[in-house]
Amino acid sequence: MAQIRQIIKGDTAQAVEAMLLLRPRWRTADAVIDFIDTKLRPTGYRLVGVFEHSAGVAESIIGFRELWSTAHGHYMYIDDVSTLETARGNGFADELIRWVIADAKRRQCDGVHLDSGVGSDRAAAHRLYVRNHMRISAHHFSLEVDS
C-alpha cells in the first residue's frame, strides 16, 4: 500500500528522480537538492511524496507553498507535480493534489492555484487538474531577462 508523507530537508534526495523528470534544467541530483533546500524551503516550499515500493524513492511528488496575494488572498500554490514513468496510472498524482487541497482547507486558504505549460505533451497533466475540479482561470505571461 502506498504511503503519503512529507519529504523534509535532509531527505530531498527522495524526490530527485521525479523532480528531474519534470525539471531537467537542473541536470544533477546535487543541483536540484541544493536549489530546493537553500532557495525554496526558506520561502515555505514543501515537498510531499507517495512511497509504494521503496522508502528511499518517491514514486510521485508534489511541491507547493502557502502564499498570500492581493489577487488570490490566502492560497496554496502548487509548483511541481511529477510521477515516475513506471508509476503512472496508479492515481498517485490525484492523491497528492487531494492531500494539498485538504491541507489548504486545514489552513483556511481561499483556494489552490498552479500554472501549467501548454502543448500536447501537457494533456495528461491538464486532465489531472480538471479531474480534481480545477479550472483554467487565467493566462500566465512571462519574459526572460538577461542578468
ZAMARGU-4260 file (C-alpha; in steps of 0.2 Angstrom, whole numbers, plus 5000, padded with zeros to 4 digits):
<rodrens>
0) 5000/5000/5000 | 5006/5017/4996 | 5011/5029/5009 | 5010/5048/5008 | 5022/5058/5018
5) 5031/5075/5019 | 5049/5075/5012 | 5059/5086/5024 | 5076/5094/5022 | 5089/5081/5023
10) 5078/5069/5013 | 5076/5079/4997 | 5085/5066/4988 | 5070/5055/4989 | 5061/5067/4977
15) 5075/5069/4965 | 5071/5056/4952 | 5053/5063/4949 | 5059/5081/4950 | 5072/5079/4937
20) 5059/5071/4926 | 5049/5087/4927 | 5063/5099/4928 | 5078/5093/4918 | 5085/5110/4918
25) 5094/5106/4935 | 5103/5091/4927 | 5110/5084/4943 | 5103/5077/4959 | 5115/5089/4969
30) 5109/5104/4959 | 5091/5101/4962 | 5093/5096/4981 | 5104/5112/4984 | 5091/5123/4975
35) 5076/5116/4984 | 5085/5116/5001 | 5094/5133/5001 | 5082/5143/4990 | 5064/5136/4990
40) 5062/5129/5008 | 5067/5145/5016 | 5052/5153/5007 | 5040/5140/5014 | 5041/5127/4999
45) 5036/5110/5005 | 5038/5093/4996 | 5026/5078/4999 | 5029/5061/4991 | 5020/5045/4988
50) 5031/5030/4993 | 5025/5012/4987 | 5039/5001/4984 | 5054/5010/4992 | 5055/5021/5007
55) 5070/5029/4999 | 5062/5035/4982 | 5046/5044/4980 | 5035/5037/4965 | 5026/5054/4964
60) 5029/5071/4971 | 5021/5087/4974 | 5030/5104/4979 | 5019/5118/4985 | 5019/5134/4995
65) 5007/5143/5006 | 5005/5161/4999 | 4996/5177/5001 | 4992/5190/4987 | 4980/5204/4983
70) 4974/5193/4968 | 4970/5177/4977 | 4970/5181/4996 | 4977/5166/5006 | 4981/5151/4995
75) 4991/5136/4991 | 5002/5137/4976 | 5007/5121/4968 | 5024/5122/4959 | 5028/5104/4955
80) 5019/5088/4952 | 5028/5073/4944 | 5026/5055/4944 | 5040/5042/4939 | 5035/5034/4922
85) 5034/5017/4930 | 5022/5023/4942 | 5010/5032/4931 | 4992/5027/4930 | 4991/5022/4948
90) 4982/5039/4954 | 4997/5045/4964 | 4996/5062/4957 | 4977/5063/4961 | 4981/5058/4979
95) 4994/5071/4981 | 4983/5085/4974 | 4969/5080/4986 | 4982/5080/5000 | 4986/5098/4996
100) 4968/5103/4994 | 4965/5095/5012 | 4980/5105/5019 | 4973/5121/5011 | 4956/5118/5020
105) 4965/5114/5036 | 4975/5131/5035 | 4959/5140/5030 | 4965/5145/5012 | 4954/5153/5000
110) 4960/5141/4986 | 4973/5131/4977 | 4982/5138/4962 | 4995/5131/4949 | 5002/5136/4932
115) 5004/5123/4919 | 5013/5123/4902 | 5003/5121/4886 | 5006/5109/4872 | 5001/5091/4868
120) 5014/5084/4880 | 5004/5093/4894 | 4987/5085/4890 | 4988/5071/4904 | 4993/5085/4917
125) 4978/5096/4911 | 4966/5081/4913 | 4973/5078/4931 | 4970/5096/4936 | 4952/5096/4928
130) 4948/5079/4936 | 4952/5087/4953 | 4940/5101/4950 | 4952/5114/4945 | 4948/5126/4931
135) 4958/5137/4918 | 4955/5154/4925 | 4970/5165/4919 | 4984/5166/4906 | 5002/5167/4913
140) 5014/5179/4904 | 5032/5178/4906 | 5048/5187/4899 | 5066/5180/4902 | 5078/5194/4906
145) 5097/5194/4904 | 5106/5197/4921
</rodrens>
